[in-house]
């Protein structure tokens, strides 16, 4: 999980390019935003959703 307040901006500053975006409702009924990112020949998915309790959000990165 990411601790930065702007995980997408941080990845873009590192040279990652957004090539696809989608939003869906996950199994808990919360919106989840998914970004497919590309840098060179590497790809990763960034998933961002609100916390169920408290302020803020949760960001998860997965390498493909």
Helices and strands as residue ranges (DSSP letters): H 7-13, E 17-25, E 31-39, E 42-50, E 57-63
